Amino acid sequence: MITKILKPFFWYTDNKKLKTVADQTRIITQILRFGDSQSVKWLFKHYSRATIKKVVRERGFLELDDKSFNYWCLVLKIDKRQVKKTRL
């Protein structure tokens, strides 16, 4: 189960079923896309920077909108040439 401060960002699912480890990709991408400063602080407290970078590299192009993707690539110092760029 995730904390109450994250509930607004997971309106589409039962928050009680979200697990911080099993659902880490979904949690990370959702917070990076829609999160506020408090939820982003929570994110960086509960997941390592390396884990967040890995999710952005592997799923960011697909899961994040262009502005969020570009912003987090800059913040996390991710070379966009290292990103998997596959969209359906």
Backbone as numpy.savetxt, mean C-alpha at the origin, in Angstrom:
# Nx Ny Nz CAx CAy CAz Cx Cy Cz
-7.22 -8.88 12.30 -8.06 -7.70 12.30 -7.18 -6.45 12.30
-7.60 -5.44 11.57 -6.84 -4.20 11.50 -7.40 -3.17 12.48
-6.63 -2.14 12.72 -7.01 -1.11 13.67 -8.16 -0.24 13.17
-8.83 0.42 14.09 -9.98 1.27 13.76 -9.62 2.41 12.81
-8.39 2.93 12.92 -8.03 4.07 12.06 -7.98 3.70 10.58
-7.87 2.42 10.29 -7.81 1.98 8.89 -9.17 1.63 8.30
-10.18 1.53 9.13 -11.51 1.12 8.66 -12.03 1.94 7.48
-11.88 3.26 7.47 -12.42 4.03 6.34 -11.81 3.67 4.97
-10.63 3.07 4.98 -9.94 2.76 3.73 -10.27 1.36 3.21
-11.06 0.63 4.00 -11.46 -0.73 3.62 -12.97 -0.86 3.73
-13.67 0.11 3.14 -15.12 0.17 3.18 -15.77 -1.02 2.47
-15.05 -1.64 1.58 -15.60 -2.67 0.71 -15.49 -4.09 1.28
-14.95 -4.23 2.46 -14.74 -5.57 3.01 -15.00 -5.59 4.51
-15.11 -6.76 5.06 -15.27 -6.93 6.50 -13.89 -6.77 7.14
-13.70 -5.68 7.85 -12.40 -5.37 8.45 -11.93 -6.43 9.44
-12.85 -7.14 10.03 -12.49 -8.17 11.01 -11.76 -9.34 10.36
-11.93 -9.49 9.07 -11.29 -10.60 8.37 -9.91 -10.26 7.80
-9.56 -8.98 7.77 -8.25 -8.58 7.24 -7.15 -8.94 8.23
-6.11 -9.56 7.75 -4.96 -9.95 8.57 -3.74 -9.19 8.09
-2.98 -8.64 9.03 -1.85 -7.79 8.65 -0.78 -8.53 7.85
-0.63 -9.82 8.05 0.37 -10.57 7.29 -0.24 -11.13 6.00
-1.32 -11.84 6.11 -1.92 -12.50 4.95 -2.41 -11.51 3.90
-2.87 -10.34 4.33 -3.42 -9.34 3.41 -2.51 -8.12 3.26
-1.22 -8.31 3.47 -0.33 -7.16 3.48 -0.29 -6.39 2.16
-0.37 -7.07 1.04 -0.33 -6.36 -0.24 -1.56 -5.48 -0.38
-2.72 -6.00 -0.07 -3.95 -5.21 -0.16 -3.91 -4.03 0.82
-3.47 -4.27 2.03 -3.42 -3.21 3.04 -2.44 -2.12 2.60
-1.26 -2.52 2.17 -0.24 -1.54 1.77 -0.72 -0.71 0.59
-1.21 -1.34 -0.46 -1.62 -0.57 -1.64 -2.81 0.33 -1.33
-3.74 -0.14 -0.53 -4.92 0.67 -0.20 -4.52 1.91 0.60
-3.63 1.75 1.56 -3.19 2.89 2.38 -2.32 3.84 1.55
-1.46 3.31 0.70 -0.64 4.19 -0.13 -1.50 5.00 -1.09
-2.60 4.44 -1.52 -3.47 5.14 -2.46 -4.42 6.12 -1.78
-5.06 5.70 -0.70 -6.12 6.51 -0.10 -5.81 7.05 1.29
-4.74 6.57 1.91 -4.49 6.86 3.31 -4.20 8.31 3.63
-4.44 8.65 4.89 -4.09 9.96 5.42 -2.77 9.83 6.19
-2.30 10.92 6.78 -1.01 10.87 7.46 -0.99 9.87 8.61
-2.09 9.76 9.35 -2.14 8.83 10.47 -2.07 7.38 10.00
-2.76 7.05 8.93 -2.73 5.68 8.43 -1.38 5.34 7.79
-0.75 6.31 7.16 0.57 6.07 6.57 1.60 5.85 7.68
1.49 6.59 8.78 2.38 6.35 9.93 2.19 4.93 10.46
0.93 4.51 10.57 0.64 3.15 11.02 1.29 2.15 10.07
1.17 2.39 8.78 1.71 1.49 7.77 3.21 1.30 7.94
3.94 2.41 8.08 5.39 2.33 8.21 5.83 1.78 9.56
4.94 1.82 10.52 5.23 1.23 11.83 5.06 -0.29 11.79
4.10 -0.78 11.01 3.78 -2.20 10.99 4.44 -2.99 9.86
4.92 -2.30 8.84 5.60 -2.98 7.74 6.95 -2.31 7.52
7.93 -3.11 7.19 9.26 -2.54 6.93 9.24 -1.75 5.63
10.15 -0.82 5.53 10.29 -0.01 4.31 10.56 -0.94 3.11
11.36 -1.97 3.35 11.69 -2.93 2.28 10.43 -3.66 1.79
9.55 -4.03 2.70 8.31 -4.70 2.32 7.42 -3.77 1.51
7.31 -2.53 1.94 6.48 -1.55 1.23 7.05 -1.31 -0.17
8.37 -1.17 -0.26 9.00 -0.97 -1.56 8.75 -2.16 -2.48
8.84 -3.36 -1.93 8.61 -4.57 -2.74 7.18 -4.58 -3.29
6.23 -4.21 -2.46 4.83 -4.18 -2.92 4.66 -3.14 -4.02
5.27 -1.97 -3.86 5.15 -0.93 -4.89 5.82 -1.40 -6.19
6.98 -2.04 -6.07 7.66 -2.54 -7.27 6.85 -3.61 -7.98
6.25 -4.50 -7.22 5.56 -5.65 -7.82 4.09 -5.39 -8.17
3.41 -4.55 -7.40 1.97 -4.35 -7.59 1.56 -2.90 -7.80
2.48 -1.98 -7.56 2.13 -0.57 -7.60 1.59 -0.08 -8.92
2.20 -0.50 -10.00 1.76 -0.05 -11.32 0.33 -0.50 -11.60
-0.02 -1.66 -11.08 -1.36 -2.22 -11.28 -2.37 -1.68 -10.27
-1.97 -1.57 -9.01 -2.91 -1.26 -7.92 -3.07 0.23 -7.62
-2.07 1.03 -7.90 -2.12 2.45 -7.55 -2.47 3.29 -8.77
-3.15 4.39 -8.54 -3.37 5.32 -9.64 -2.04 5.98 -9.99
-1.95 6.62 -11.14 -0.67 7.17 -11.62 -0.04 8.16 -10.65
-0.83 9.05 -10.07 -0.27 10.04 -9.14 0.29 9.39 -7.90
-0.45 8.47 -7.32 0.02 7.77 -6.12 1.26 6.94 -6.44
1.24 6.26 -7.57 2.39 5.45 -7.96 3.64 6.31 -8.11
3.53 7.41 -8.83 4.68 8.29 -9.01 5.17 8.88 -7.70
4.23 9.30 -6.86 4.59 9.88 -5.56 5.38 8.88 -4.71
4.87 7.65 -4.58 5.53 6.67 -3.72 6.84 6.18 -4.32
6.95 6.17 -5.63 8.25 5.85 -6.23 9.29 6.90 -5.84
8.87 8.17 -5.84 9.78 9.24 -5.42 10.13 9.14 -3.94
9.13 8.98 -3.11 9.36 8.92 -1.66 10.22 7.72 -1.28
9.95 6.58 -1.89 10.67 5.36 -1.54 11.93 5.16 -2.37
12.21 6.10 -3.26 13.40 6.06 -4.12 13.45 4.76 -4.93
12.35 4.52 -5.62 12.24 3.34 -6.47 12.49 3.75 -7.91
13.43 3.07 -8.53 13.71 3.29 -9.95 12.58 2.64 -10.74
11.87 3.42 -11.51 10.70 2.90 -12.23 11.06 1.81 -13.23
12.33 1.71 -13.59 12.75 0.64 -14.49 12.72 -0.71 -13.77
12.65 -0.69 -12.43 12.61 -1.93 -11.65 11.17 -2.40 -11.39
10.22 -1.67 -11.90 8.80 -1.92 -11.59 8.20 -2.85 -12.63
7.41 -3.81 -12.16 6.64 -4.66 -13.08 5.51 -3.83 -13.63
5.47 -3.67 -14.95 4.47 -2.81 -15.58 3.49 -3.63 -16.39
2.63 -4.31 -15.69 1.61 -5.09 -16.38 0.24 -4.69 -15.88
-0.57 -4.21 -16.78 -1.96 -3.90 -16.47 -2.83 -4.71 -17.40
-3.95 -5.12 -16.90 -4.87 -5.92 -17.72 -5.54 -5.07 -18.77
